[in-house]
Amino acid sequence: SYGENKEGDEESKFPRTFNQQFEKKQDMRYGENSHQAAAFYVEANPEEASVSTARQIQGKALSYNNIADTDAALECVKEFDEPACVIVKHANPCGVALGEDILEAYDRAFKTDPTSAFGGIIAFNRELDAATATAITERQFVEVIIAPSVSAEAVEIVAAKKNLRLLECGEWTTKTTGFDVKRVNGGLLVQDRDQGMVSEDDLKVVSKRQPTAEELKDALFCWKVAKYVKSNAIVYSKGDMTIGVGAGQMSRVYSAKIAGIKAADEGLQVEGCVMASDAFFPFRDGIDAAAEAGIKCVIQPGGSMRDDEVIAAADEHGMAMIFTGMRHFRH
C-alpha cells in the first residue's frame, strides 16, 4: 500500500498521503556528479526482475549513473520478444537491434553508433553466451552488461576484464503495475508506469500510400525504441535495427536532423527507413526533412491541430504515415 485515502477521496487511485518504504542497498562513492553524495535504495519486496533485484557477478561497485543507465537499457530490452540488444549512453538508447541470436543483435546494435557505445551499458533479453561475451570484450570498453542469465563460459571470458560490471537479473514474464515517482523541489510527481504499447491492430494508416509489410514491422520496432528515448525523440530504423537516434532536442525537426547526421556519420543508409516520433509533428517541416533524408514511412501519435497539413506533406512525398493514438514523452 502506498498510503491511505480520506473520506471523499476513494475515487482516486492516488492516496491522500503517499508512503513507500525502501531499504538501503548500497552507499556510493558519489552521485550523478562527484560533489554529490548518494545511496541506492530498493523496494522491500520488488516483484519484477530489474536492476534493483540483479545479482552482480563481478566488477567494480555500481555507480549512480551505472544504475540509472542500466535501468534504462533493461526496461527497453524487455519490450522485445525476439533476441534483442540495447546499448544505452546517458539514459538514451544509442543502438537497438533484433537478431537470430543475441550475438547478431549486439553486432547490429553496435553498428548504429559505435562512438556512443564506447563506455555504454549493454542489456540483453536472453542468456549472455560465450560468443557474445567474447565479441563485446574484444570490440569495446563497456561499463555494465546485464542479462537474465549468464553462462559459465561467459563468466570466465568477462573475468578477464575485472572492472566490467556483469549483472544477472533473472527472467521476466510480464511487467508489474505501479507508480513512477519524480522528485520536484518540495514535492513528488506520481503517475502510472508507462506500460502503454500498441499492436498492429491499433494502428491507423492516414496516408494515401499503405505501408509495406516490412515498413509495418519496422514501424512497430522503432515505436518501441522511441518510447525509451528522451523527448523530443526521433528514431530511424530498417530491418529491426536502429539506423539513427535523435534524442532530447527542444525542436522535433532538429531531433530528426540529428538522427540523419548520426546515420550518415556511421555510413548507414537512411533511404527506405521508417521514422518513429514520440509525439505528434506540430508542423510539416519534420516530414519535409525526413523525406529529404530518404524516409519512406512515419509512425507517430497524431493529434496535432495541423494533422491535415502533416498528412498532406506525407502524401506529397509518397510516404506512408501511421498514427498510433498514443504519445510517449520521456523526461
C-alpha positions in Angstrom: 0.0 0.0 0.0 1.2 3.5 -0.9 -0.8 5.3 1.7 -4.4 5.9 2.6 -7.4 7.9 1.3 -9.6 10.1 3.5 -13.4 10.2 3.2 -14.5 11.5 -0.2 -11.2 10.6 -1.9 -12.0 7.0 -2.7 -12.4 7.5 -6.4 -8.8 8.4 -7.0 -6.2 5.6 -7.4 -3.7 8.0 -5.7 -3.9 8.1 -1.9 -4.3 11.3 0.0 -1.0 10.5 1.7 1.8 8.8 -0.1 4.1 6.4 1.8 6.5 3.8 0.4 9.3 2.0 2.2 12.8 1.4 0.8 15.8 -0.4 2.2 19.3 0.9 1.5 21.2 -1.5 -0.8 24.5 0.4 -1.1 26.3 3.6 -0.3 28.0 5.1 -3.3 31.3 7.0 -3.8 29.3 9.9 -5.2 26.1 10.7 -7.1 25.4 11.9 -10.6 28.4 14.2 -10.1 31.4 13.8 -7.9 30.3 16.6 -5.5 27.0 14.9 -4.7 26.7 12.2 -2.0 24.5 9.2 -2.9 23.0 5.9 -1.9 20.8 3.3 -3.7 17.6 2.2 -2.0 15.3 -0.6 -3.2 11.8 -1.7 -2.5 11.4 -4.1 0.4 9.9 -6.8 -1.8 10.3 -6.0 -5.5 8.2 -8.3 -7.7 9.8 -7.8 -11.1 13.3 -8.7 -12.4 15.1 -5.4 -12.6 18.3 -3.6 -11.9 17.2 -3.4 -8.3 17.0 -7.2 -8.0 20.0 -8.0 -10.2 22.9 -10.1 -8.8 26.4 -8.6 -9.6 28.7 -11.4 -10.7 31.8 -9.3 -11.0 33.2 -5.9 -11.4 33.5 -2.6 -9.6 30.7 -1.3 -7.5 27.8 0.2 -9.5 27.8 3.9 -9.6 24.7 6.2 -9.5 24.9 6.7 -13.3 25.5 3.0 -13.9 22.3 2.1 -12.1 20.2 4.8 -13.9 21.6 3.8 -17.3 21.3 0.0 -16.7 17.6 0.5 -15.7 17.0 2.4 -19.0 18.7 -0.3 -21.0 17.0 -3.3 -19.3 13.5 -1.8 -19.4 13.9 -1.1 -23.1 15.1 -4.6 -24.0 12.1 -6.1 -22.1 9.8 -4.7 -24.8 11.0 -7.3 -27.3 10.1 -11.0 -27.6 12.8 -11.8 -30.2 16.5 -11.9 -29.2 17.4 -8.2 -28.6 20.3 -6.0 -27.6 20.0 -2.4 -26.3 23.1 -0.2 -25.8 22.5 2.9 -23.7 24.6 6.0 -23.1 23.4 8.8 -20.7 20.0 7.2 -20.3 19.3 7.1 -24.1 19.4 4.1 -26.4 22.2 4.7 -28.9 21.8 1.3 -30.6 18.9 -1.3 -30.5 18.6 -4.3 -32.7 17.0 -7.7 -33.0 18.7 -10.8 -34.4 18.6 -14.6 -34.8 20.6 -14.7 -31.6 22.0 -12.1 -29.2 25.4 -12.1 -30.9 23.8 -10.9 -34.1 21.6 -8.4 -32.2 24.6 -7.0 -30.4 26.6 -6.7 -33.6 23.8 -4.8 -35.3 23.0 -2.6 -32.3 26.7 -1.6 -32.0 26.8 -0.6 -35.7 24.2 2.1 -35.1 26.6 4.3 -33.1 30.0 2.7 -32.2 31.3 6.0 -30.9 28.5 6.5 -28.3 28.5 2.8 -27.5 32.0 3.2 -26.0 31.7 3.2 -22.2 28.0 2.3 -22.5 25.6 -0.1 -20.9 24.5 -3.3 -22.8 21.3 -5.2 -22.0 20.1 -8.5 -23.4 16.8 -10.4 -23.1 18.5 -13.8 -23.5 21.3 -15.5 -21.6 24.7 -14.0 -22.2 26.7 -16.7 -24.0 30.4 -17.1 -24.6 30.4 -15.9 -28.3 28.6 -12.7 -27.4 30.8 -12.1 -24.3 33.9 -12.5 -26.5 32.6 -10.1 -29.2 31.9 -7.4 -26.6 35.2 -7.7 -24.7 37.3 -7.8 -27.8 35.4 -4.9 -29.5 34.7 -2.2 -26.9 35.0 -0.7 -23.5 31.8 -1.3 -21.6 30.7 -0.2 -18.1 27.9 -2.8 -17.5 26.4 -5.9 -19.1 23.0 -7.1 -17.8 21.1 -10.2 -19.0 18.5 -12.6 -17.5 21.3 -15.1 -17.0 25.0 -15.6 -17.8 26.6 -18.9 -19.0 29.6 -20.3 -17.1 31.7 -19.8 -20.1 30.7 -16.2 -20.5 31.5 -15.5 -16.8 35.1 -16.8 -17.5 35.5 -14.7 -20.6 34.3 -11.5 -18.9 36.5 -12.2 -15.9 39.5 -11.0 -18.0 38.0 -7.5 -17.7 37.9 -7.3 -14.0 36.4 -3.8 -13.8 33.5 -4.7 -16.1 30.3 -4.9 -14.1 28.4 -8.1 -15.0 24.8 -8.4 -13.8 22.3 -11.3 -13.9 18.7 -10.1 -13.3 16.7 -13.3 -13.8 13.9 -14.0 -16.2 10.8 -11.8 -16.5 7.3 -12.6 -17.8 5.2 -9.6 -17.5 5.8 -6.1 -16.2 4.3 -5.3 -12.8 2.0 -2.3 -12.4 2.9 0.5 -10.1 3.8 4.1 -9.9 6.7 6.2 -11.3 7.8 8.9 -8.9 9.7 12.1 -9.9 11.1 14.4 -7.2 10.5 18.2 -7.6 11.5 20.8 -5.2 9.1 20.4 -2.2 7.0 17.7 -3.7 6.6 14.5 -5.7 5.0 13.8 -9.1 3.4 10.4 -9.1 2.0 8.7 -12.2 1.3 5.2 -13.6 4.3 3.5 -15.1 4.3 4.0 -18.9 3.3 0.4 -19.9 1.4 1.6 -22.9 2.2 -0.1 -26.2 0.4 -0.6 -29.5 -0.1 -3.6 -31.7 -0.7 -3.8 -35.4 -4.5 -3.8 -34.8 -4.2 -0.4 -33.0 -2.5 1.4 -35.9 -4.3 3.8 -38.2 -2.9 4.5 -41.7 -3.7 8.1 -42.6 -1.7 8.5 -45.8 -2.8 7.6 -49.4 0.0 5.0 -49.6 -0.3 1.9 -47.4 2.9 0.8 -45.6 4.5 -2.4 -46.9 4.7 -5.4 -44.6 8.4 -4.6 -43.9 7.6 -1.0 -43.2 4.9 -2.0 -40.8 7.3 -4.4 -39.0 9.9 -1.7 -38.7 7.4 0.9 -37.6 6.4 -1.3 -34.6 10.1 -1.9 -33.8 11.1 1.7 -33.8 8.0 2.8 -32.0 9.1 0.6 -29.1 12.6 2.2 -29.1 11.2 5.7 -29.3 9.3 5.1 -26.0 12.7 4.9 -24.3 14.4 7.9 -26.0 14.3 11.3 -24.2 11.9 13.8 -25.8 11.9 15.1 -28.4 12.6 11.6 -29.7 13.1 10.6 -33.3 14.2 7.1 -34.3 15.1 5.8 -37.8 15.1 2.1 -38.3 15.3 -0.6 -41.0 15.3 -4.3 -40.8 14.8 -4.5 -37.0 17.9 -2.2 -36.4 18.1 1.4 -35.4 19.8 3.5 -38.1 19.8 6.8 -36.3 18.6 8.2 -33.0 17.8 11.9 -32.3 17.2 12.5 -28.6 16.5 15.3 -26.2 16.2 18.2 -28.5 13.8 21.1 -27.9 12.8 21.1 -31.5 11.4 17.9 -33.1 12.8 18.8 -36.5 16.3 19.0 -35.0 15.9 15.6 -33.5 15.1 14.3 -37.0 18.1 16.1 -38.4 20.4 14.6 -35.7 19.2 11.1 -36.4 20.1 11.6 -40.0 23.5 13.1 -39.2 24.4 10.2 -36.9 23.4 7.7 -39.5 25.5 9.4 -42.1 28.5 9.6 -39.8 28.4 5.7 -39.5 27.8 5.2 -43.2 24.3 3.8 -42.6 21.7 4.2 -45.4 18.7 6.2 -44.4 17.0 5.7 -47.7 14.0 3.5 -47.2 14.0 3.7 -43.4 11.0 4.1 -41.1 10.9 7.1 -38.7 9.2 7.0 -35.3 8.3 10.2 -33.4 7.4 10.0 -29.7 4.8 12.8 -30.1 3.0 14.4 -33.0 4.5 16.8 -35.6 3.2 20.3 -34.9 4.3 21.4 -38.4 5.1 19.7 -41.7 8.8 20.7 -41.5 9.7 17.5 -39.8 8.1 15.5 -42.5 9.8 17.5 -45.2 13.2 17.0 -43.5 12.5 13.3 -43.2 11.6 12.9 -46.8 14.7 14.8 -47.9 16.7 12.2 -45.9 15.0 9.3 -47.6 12.4 8.3 -45.0 9.6 6.3 -46.6 7.3 5.7 -43.7 6.5 7.6 -40.5 4.8 6.3 -37.3 3.6 9.0 -34.8 0.8 9.5 -32.3 -1.1 12.1 -34.4 -3.3 14.7 -32.7 -1.8 17.9 -33.9 -4.1 20.8 -34.9 -2.2 20.7 -38.2 -2.5 16.9 -38.8 -4.1 17.6 -42.2 -1.0 19.6 -43.3 1.3 16.9 -42.0 -0.6 14.1 -43.7 -0.6 16.2 -46.9 3.1 16.5 -46.7 3.5 12.8 -46.4 1.3 12.3 -49.4 3.3 14.8 -51.5 6.4 12.8 -50.7 4.8 9.4 -51.4 5.3 8.4 -47.7 3.2 6.1 -45.7 2.0 7.6 -42.4 0.7 5.7 -39.4 -1.0 7.1 -36.3 -0.7 5.2 -33.0 -3.1 7.4 -31.0 -0.6 7.1 -28.1 2.2 9.5 -27.0 5.4 8.6 -25.3 7.0 11.7 -23.8 10.0 10.9 -21.7 11.8 13.5 -19.5 
